Amino acid sequence: MFMDIQALLIFWVALFSFFVISSRGLGVLGDVLKPIGMFVLEKALGPAIDFAEGRPGSASRAWIIIGSLWLFISICFTFLGIWVGHDQYALISLSGWGYAPSSSTLISAGTVAGLYGFIGMVIVGSMLHILPILCATPGGLPSERNATLVATPWTLGVLVLFVASHNSEPLGVDITLVGTGMIALSYGAILLNLLLTFSNRTQSPREPGWLLMFALISGPLLVVASIISDGTSVVTDPWLSTRLFGTPFFLWSIAALALYSSAIGSRTPLWSRTLSGTVLVGLIITTSAYKSLDGGLFSGLINPESTISSVSDSTRMFGTFLMAMSLAPMLALSANIVGTIRSSGKSPQITNGMAILVSSSIALVIVWLLNYSFRSPSIAGFQTYEPLLRTIELFTLWIFFIPMTMGIQLHLYPAITKRSLPSPERTRTGYWMFLTSSATGLICILISESIDLSLAQFDVEMSSSLSERFAVVGSVIFYGTVLAVILHTINIVRGLFHGSLQSDDVISDNRKIETYTIAKSTTIRSVLSAGADIDTLLIPASDTEVPGAPTEI
Amino acid sequence: MPDPDVGVDVFLQADAEPKSSWLLSVMAFIIALLALTIHSIVFPGQNLPVVSDLETFSSLKGQIWIFILGMLVGAAMILSTLLTEVTRE
């Protein structure tokens, strides 16, 4: 479950070295490497580069739109997997076409599409948009065309992994490595593009920017650390994907993007600088513990038959300590997002993703507690709750990772596409449906599996009708998530064509405001960062003439 | 001693509708539905008064194709939106 201590130490040293080098620069070596990097981005793909347009923002737009389509595929297969879990012959009629998937196969396929398709692509699309802003890089991305083009191999890679989750050897050859390699190719290009963006910065990228850069570079660093420490073989073990696209890429990126979105979306400075620092440092220190938080998504996903090698007692103890410590950055992240959005003095807006960011932040703490409670016996060597872990993984994915990514996507959508979402009502309906149906449906399924587990522990050889009924109810309620995702996806796609055009000053991250309501004592910095200028009218919250309003003392 | 009736006509008459007030109504509706559902689960043999003729979710077992049909309609909507918008003149 945990990385070896030696590998972890190497990783931390490498990450610190990256921080020092990127802060101080590479001097003459950097001047040599930059042109080489640009040459690779623009010329290495040959004539294919001409297929992509180089308009500013086109890359991030392509990534987040394709990601939305993967989300729809993901929810459909996850729902089918949940249903087949209690009705194994539901899809028996498809066996005539040679398609007879099991519940775990369908859920794995849905998870691949959700993780690498939706979350991965939205993270990359958001990074391509945000990092040039945070770094104030002149000219934006060094190669917009390359960033657009490499969305294609990434998508194909996800498609190959999607097929591999059904059958990893459809042609007698293991295609898992092919899919991982295609995604790694795109990842390398994006990494190079963003490193060049970072090196051309004219200002410090602030805390979310540093966390994003660490998330990007951590994958390759983890690969190097693993090679040095245990010399794992590339071919025999799907370790590349677990290292390259593991916890740092997904969790750190989402944390950074959520902090950015909550501050910019609510037009309020981040609630606490200390909590921001706790998130950054805490995530780095406890990085290996999140094999627990992510539900083992990244380790057992690509090759379901793969097992995590056994670890020594000292590593187990060290890992348990890190797991307990991992609550600190989780609470810090959750509190900082909620506190920031609450500080704006307004109700969180659903249409720009603020409400879904708040609910996902609260869900993060619940997910951590669920994972910690149900996985602790496994760490101690007991298999008590092993049958429930699949549902815990679904909880992690569908009430934290995916809704948080949807919130980030909703917030960044107008800035990236230069258009607003066409239907605020559809967004609102989708939000409520997603929130209620995913949480309630999965709770019912967890209750059902808990009943089955209890009966199994008492060696009762009978099936409970109560458990079966909860499973059916859970599946039916979870279908609301499918409908919510359909609404979300249609809204995103239609917005490209029917969303009202946004002027630059409206979608700018430094938008100006005409009035600013002061509800309590506040600093001038807070007022200015909300977009106020010298012409902005400051209105005290108590300055009201509504009859019956309470009198401020 | 202040007159206890002063302000009755001011404070007891709501003259505004908060934007989020409908939330409670929706939650009440959802909780009512859940209560009905849980009743049918916990007391499987006992019918609910008045609404006992309504089918419970369990009758949907084996009906996955209804849901798959919904997904196909959703997929068709997304695909048709993409195609029609891209090819629109």
Interface residues (C-beta under 8 A of the other chain):
Chain A: L69 F72 C76 F79 L80 W83 H86 D87 A90 L91 S347 W432 T436 T440 S465 L466 E468 R469 F470 V472 V473 V476 Y479 V482 L483 I486 T489 I490 V493 R494 L496 F497 H498 V546 P547 G548
Chain B: V10 F11 D15 A16 K19 S20 V26 I30 L34 T37 S40 I41 V42 P44 F57 S58 L60 K61 G62 I64 F67 I68 G70 M71 G74 A75 M77 I78 T81 L82 E85 R88
